[in-house]
Amino acid sequence: MTETIRVLIGDDHRIVREGLKQILADASDVQVVAEAQTGHEVLAEVQAARGKEGLDLVLLDVAMPGLDGLDVLQAIKREYPNLPVLMLSTYPEKQYAVRCIRMGACGYLNKSADPDDMITAVRKAAGGAVFVSQATAEALAAAVGSAGAQTGAEALSHREYQVYRLLTQGRTVSEIGAQLGLAANTVSTYRARVLEKTGAKNDVELALYAERHARDPRSG
């Protein structure tokens, strides 16, 4: 790691990017060298920086337009496995932290986190360690406790989980297809698998399941 931590911020909301830059500006050893507002832009910036050659850390939002954060994380870890990626989200740790860390993220941080925790997470992740908040530690402990017996949302594949998340946001099959670059019938197939694995009969029951699961990932 270089003396100055070079950070790329990937988030589709300008006000969030500006807020993150303001927080990180308080740390003399952290410099935001690039920013992006879509998943494709993040990958382009990472490629332009040649991964670890020009960057020490990517701060990446889970919910990105086009390629979402999970797709981008997967692509970065495939092309630049040594580049740390710290995931950011407004979603509770119970929903995404374990999945992100399993996919190679060096931590998961809620956007409402204390600024000092944000800087600590950036320094720790850029140094090669995994940042684990108390909430994330609890989610990981729950996942370990249920290892080998994954059911419901935990049993969903990466693509199924993307469809699940968008369905619970009220998106239609056609809207999901447009966002993920999938044909409508392909999305319908994923939707059927999601309903089967979660035990929901329709999208309304699926939304209720998601609400319960956010409170306790072992429920449902």
HUSULRA-V966896 format. One record per residue. RES is the residue in one small letter. PSI is psi as a letter, one per 20 degrees, with the letter a starting at -180 (* if undefined). Layout:
res->(RES & RES)
psi->(PSI & PSI)
This chain:
res->(m & t & e & t & i & r & v & l & i & g & d & d & h & r & i & v & r & e & g & l & k & q & i & l & a & d & a & s & d & v & q & v & v & a & e & a & q & t & g & h & e & v & l & a & e & v & q & a & a & r & g & k & e & g & l & d & l & v & l & l & d & v & a & m & p & g & l & d & g & l & d & v & l & q & a & i & k & r & e & y & p & n & l & p & v & l & m & l & s & t & y & p & e & k & q & y & a & v & r & c & i & r & m & g & a & c & g & y & l & n & k & s & a & d & p & d & d & m & i & t & a & v & r & k & a & a & g & g & a & v & f & v & s & q & a & t & a & e & a & l & a & a & a & v & g & s & a & g & a & q & t & g & a & e & a & l & s & h & r & e & y & q & v & y & r & l & l & t & q & g & r & t & v & s & e & i & g & a & q & l & g & l & a & a & n & t & v & s & t & y & r & a & r & v & l & e & k & t & g & a & k & n & d & v & e & l & a & l & y & a & e & r & h & a & r & d & p & r & s & g)
psi->(p & r & g & p & o & p & p & p & p & o & p & i & o & h & h & g & g & h & g & g & h & g & g & h & h & i & o & i & j & p & p & o & i & q & q & q & i & r & g & h & h & g & h & g & h & g & g & h & i & l & c & i & h & i & q & i & q & p & o & p & q & g & n & q & q & d & p & r & h & h & g & g & g & g & g & g & h & g & h & m & h & i & o & p & o & o & q & q & r & i & q & q & h & h & h & h & g & g & g & g & h & h & i & i & q & j & r & p & p & q & i & j & q & p & h & h & h & g & g & g & g & g & g & g & g & h & j & j & r & p & p & o & r & g & h & h & h & h & g & g & g & h & g & h & h & j & p & i & l & p & r & c & h & h & i & q & r & g & g & h & h & g & g & g & g & h & g & i & j & j & q & r & g & h & g & g & g & h & h & i & k & q & q & g & h & g & g & h & g & g & g & g & g & g & g & g & h & i & j & q & h & a & h & g & h & g & g & h & g & h & g & g & h & h & h & o & i & i & r & *)
